[in-house]
């Protein structure tokens, strides 16, 4: 579980279309994608039952944040 005020930050060496999936997740997530500190895309309320679907942003990004879905 993730408390409401906690997220996971992923930092990548260079911008790209990095992939995420919901394997073994027990609750929905929101994904926020950044490039050079600017938000480039956001995916909301991604359900655990979407596995094995793979998710990425519409634009290349170098950072991503996962937070518990805000419904």
C-alpha positions as CSV (number, residue, x, y, z in Angstrom):
1,X,0.0,0.0,0.0
2,X,1.1,3.6,-0.5
3,X,-0.1,6.3,1.9
4,X,-1.9,9.1,0.2
5,X,1.0,11.5,0.5
6,X,3.7,9.1,-0.8
7,X,4.8,8.3,-4.3
8,X,7.5,6.4,-6.1
9,X,9.9,8.4,-8.3
10,X,11.6,6.8,-11.3
11,X,14.6,8.7,-12.8
12,X,15.9,7.6,-16.2
13,X,19.4,8.4,-17.7
14,X,17.9,9.7,-20.9
15,X,14.4,10.5,-22.2
16,X,12.5,7.7,-23.8
17,X,9.2,5.7,-23.9
18,X,9.9,3.7,-20.7
19,X,7.2,1.1,-19.8
20,X,5.2,0.3,-16.7
21,X,2.8,-2.5,-15.9
22,X,0.6,-3.4,-12.9
23,X,2.0,-6.9,-12.1
24,X,1.2,-7.8,-8.4
25,X,-0.3,-4.4,-7.6
26,X,-3.2,-4.5,-5.1
27,X,-4.7,-1.0,-5.9
28,X,-5.0,1.5,-8.8
29,X,-2.2,4.0,-9.6
30,X,-1.9,7.3,-11.3
31,X,1.3,7.8,-13.4
32,X,2.7,11.3,-14.0
33,X,5.4,11.7,-16.6
34,X,8.0,14.5,-16.8
35,X,10.7,15.6,-19.2
36,X,13.2,18.2,-18.1
37,X,10.9,19.0,-15.1
38,X,7.8,19.6,-17.2
39,X,4.8,17.4,-17.0
40,X,4.3,15.7,-20.4
41,X,1.5,13.2,-19.7
42,X,-0.7,11.7,-16.9
43,X,-2.5,8.4,-16.7
44,X,-5.2,8.2,-14.1
45,X,-6.8,5.3,-12.2
46,X,-4.9,2.4,-13.8
47,X,-6.4,-0.7,-12.4
48,X,-4.4,-3.8,-11.3
49,X,-6.5,-6.0,-13.5
50,X,-5.0,-4.3,-16.6
51,X,-1.9,-6.6,-16.3
52,X,-0.2,-7.6,-18.6
53,X,-1.0,-4.4,-20.5
54,X,2.0,-2.1,-20.7
55,X,1.7,1.7,-20.2
56,X,3.9,4.6,-21.3
57,X,3.5,8.3,-21.9
58,X,2.4,10.0,-25.2
59,X,5.8,11.8,-25.2
60,X,9.3,10.8,-24.3
61,X,10.0,11.3,-20.6
62,X,13.0,11.1,-18.2
63,X,11.1,10.9,-14.8
64,X,7.9,9.2,-13.8
65,X,5.9,9.3,-10.5
66,X,3.5,6.6,-9.3
67,X,1.0,7.6,-6.7
68,X,-2.1,5.9,-5.4
69,X,-5.0,6.7,-7.7
70,X,-6.9,9.8,-6.6
71,X,-10.5,8.9,-7.3
